[in-house]
Amino acid sequence: MEEAFAEIKVPVLSHADVAFRLGRQQFQFGSGRFVDVREGPNVRLAFDGISAILDDGPWHTTAFVTQPVLNRRQVFDDSTDTRTTFWGIYSTTTIPSIDGGLDLYYLGIDNRGATFDRGTGRELRHTIGARVFGGKGNWDYDWEATYQVGSFAGVPLSAYAVGTDTGYNFESARFSPRLSVKAGATSGDGGPGSGTLQLSARSFRVASTLVKLPSA
């Protein structure tokens, strides 16, 4: 069962309602770097929990508290991953002056059975980020920056990552090809002696993995 939720809309403003959803649901936020419906591996990811969705003018905001669903091989056997809790708030708005938009978000994850080279323990991450995207003429762009704090097995966590995708569309050419350049930068780690877990390159993927590909 990919999605099965109850929804109720509650008026909170004269021109806007909040839609509360309770049950199994799917999310895709922004570029999908952290939260995606996971079309690539053709195995979608769902979450069990509650969410609230507000559309107020140019802003679209989703707040949620959930636990990921474990994708198993048999029929109707996908259970909730009770070891992992995932919550956050994601807001996006349009900005006409740049022919694009802005995303602002906070994501939290609590994994009570995470494993790193340092061992296995409780992993608590808080990720804050911003993304700007849009296009001008034949150019388009998608730039995102994130910063993470938290802890793993009592060790403080501090990491950052920046990713960009800038492209040019040859709209007058046959098939309208697009040429793009992608770049990224992440913080490194000083090893066990540093006293701080800084594996941003790895933790960035791990955070995505925890959201997108929880272990069966």
C-alpha positions in Angstrom: 0.0 0.0 0.0 1.8 3.1 -1.2 -0.6 5.7 0.2 -3.6 5.5 2.5 -4.4 8.6 4.6 -7.3 10.6 5.9 -7.4 14.3 5.2 -9.3 17.1 6.8 -9.1 20.8 6.0 -9.3 23.4 8.7 -9.7 27.1 8.0 -7.0 29.1 9.7 -7.0 32.3 7.6 -9.8 34.0 5.7 -8.2 32.9 2.4 -6.3 29.7 3.4 -6.9 26.3 4.9 -4.6 23.8 6.5 -4.9 20.3 5.2 -4.0 17.7 7.9 -3.2 14.2 6.6 -2.9 11.2 8.9 -1.7 7.8 7.6 0.7 6.5 4.9 1.9 9.2 2.5 4.7 10.1 0.1 6.8 13.3 -0.1 9.0 15.0 -2.6 10.6 18.3 -1.6 12.6 20.6 -3.8 15.2 19.0 -6.0 14.8 15.7 -4.2 18.3 15.7 -2.7 17.0 14.8 0.7 13.4 13.7 0.3 12.2 12.1 -2.9 9.5 9.7 -4.1 12.4 7.6 -5.4 11.5 7.0 -9.0 15.1 6.1 -9.9 15.2 2.6 -8.4 11.5 2.2 -9.2 10.7 1.4 -5.5 8.8 4.2 -4.0 9.2 5.2 -0.4 6.3 6.1 1.9 6.1 7.4 5.4 3.6 6.7 8.2 2.6 9.7 10.3 1.0 13.1 10.2 1.5 16.1 8.0 0.0 19.6 7.6 0.0 21.5 4.3 -0.6 25.2 4.0 -1.0 27.2 0.8 -0.9 30.9 1.6 -0.4 33.2 -1.4 2.9 32.4 -3.1 4.0 30.2 -0.2 3.5 26.4 0.0 4.5 24.9 3.4 4.5 21.3 4.6 5.2 20.3 8.2 5.3 16.6 9.2 6.3 14.0 11.8 6.7 10.5 10.4 8.5 7.2 10.3 9.7 5.7 7.0 8.1 2.5 5.7 10.4 -0.6 5.1 10.0 -2.0 1.6 9.9 -5.8 1.9 9.6 -8.5 -0.8 6.2 -10.0 -0.1 2.7 -8.6 -0.5 1.3 -6.2 2.1 4.2 -6.8 4.5 5.8 -3.3 4.4 6.1 -2.3 8.1 7.0 0.9 9.8 10.6 1.5 10.7 10.1 2.2 14.4 13.8 2.9 14.9 13.8 6.0 12.8 11.7 9.2 13.2 11.7 11.8 10.5 10.2 15.3 10.9 10.5 18.8 9.6 9.1 21.8 7.8 9.6 22.7 4.1 8.5 26.0 2.5 8.7 27.1 -1.0 7.7 30.3 -2.7 7.9 31.9 -6.2 10.0 35.0 -6.9 8.9 36.6 -10.1 11.9 39.0 -10.2 14.3 36.1 -10.8 11.9 33.9 -12.8 12.3 31.3 -10.1 11.7 30.5 -6.5 13.1 29.9 -3.0 13.0 26.9 -0.7 13.7 27.2 3.0 13.6 24.0 5.2 14.5 22.3 8.4 14.7 18.5 8.5 15.3 16.3 11.6 16.0 12.6 11.8 16.5 10.4 14.8 18.0 6.9 14.0 18.4 4.8 17.0 20.5 2.1 15.2 22.9 4.0 12.9 26.3 2.5 12.0 29.4 4.4 11.0 33.1 3.5 11.0 33.2 4.7 14.6 30.6 2.1 15.6 26.8 1.8 16.1 24.7 4.2 18.1 22.0 6.8 18.1 22.2 9.4 15.4 20.4 12.7 15.7 20.6 15.2 12.9 19.2 18.6 12.4 19.5 20.0 8.8 18.8 23.5 7.8 19.0 24.5 4.2 18.0 26.9 1.4 17.6 26.4 -2.3 17.2 28.9 -5.2 16.1 27.8 -8.6 14.7 29.2 -11.8 15.8 30.5 -15.2 16.4 33.5 -17.4 16.2 33.2 -21.1 17.9 30.0 -22.1 19.7 29.6 -18.8 18.5 27.7 -15.8 19.9 27.1 -12.3 19.3 25.1 -9.2 21.6 25.9 -6.2 21.3 24.5 -2.7 23.2 24.9 0.6 22.7 22.9 3.8 24.2 22.7 7.2 23.9 19.8 9.7 24.3 19.7 13.5 23.5 16.9 15.9 25.3 13.9 17.5 26.2 10.3 16.9 26.7 8.0 19.9 27.5 11.1 22.0 30.0 12.6 19.4 29.0 16.1 18.2 28.2 16.4 14.5 28.9 19.4 12.3 28.8 19.3 8.5 27.9 21.4 5.5 27.3 20.8 1.8 26.7 23.0 -1.3 25.4 21.7 -4.6 24.8 23.6 -7.9 23.3 22.7 -11.3 23.5 25.4 -14.0 22.4 24.7 -17.5 21.9 26.2 -20.9 19.0 25.1 -23.2 19.5 25.1 -27.0 15.8 25.7 -27.7 16.3 26.5 -31.4 18.2 23.2 -32.0 16.6 19.9 -32.9 15.3 18.1 -29.8 16.2 21.2 -27.7 19.3 19.7 -26.0 20.5 21.0 -22.6 24.1 21.4 -21.5 24.7 21.7 -17.8 27.5 21.9 -15.2 27.0 20.4 -11.8 29.3 21.2 -8.9 29.4 20.4 -5.2 31.4 20.9 -2.1 31.2 19.2 1.3 33.1 19.4 4.6 35.6 16.6 5.4 36.3 14.8 8.6 39.4 14.9 10.8 39.2 11.3 11.9 38.3 9.8 15.3 40.7 12.2 17.0 38.9 15.3 15.9 36.2 14.9 18.5 33.5 15.9 16.0 31.8 13.9 13.3 32.2 16.0 10.1 31.6 13.4 7.4 29.4 15.8 5.4 30.1 14.0 2.1 29.1 10.7 3.7 26.5 12.1 6.1 24.9 14.0 3.2 24.4 10.6 1.5 23.5 8.9 4.7 20.8 11.4 5.4 19.5 10.9 1.9 19.7 7.1 2.5 17.9 7.3 5.7 15.1 9.1 4.1 15.1 7.4 0.7 16.5 3.9 1.2 16.0 2.6 4.7 17.5 -0.8 5.2 15.1 -3.8 5.0 
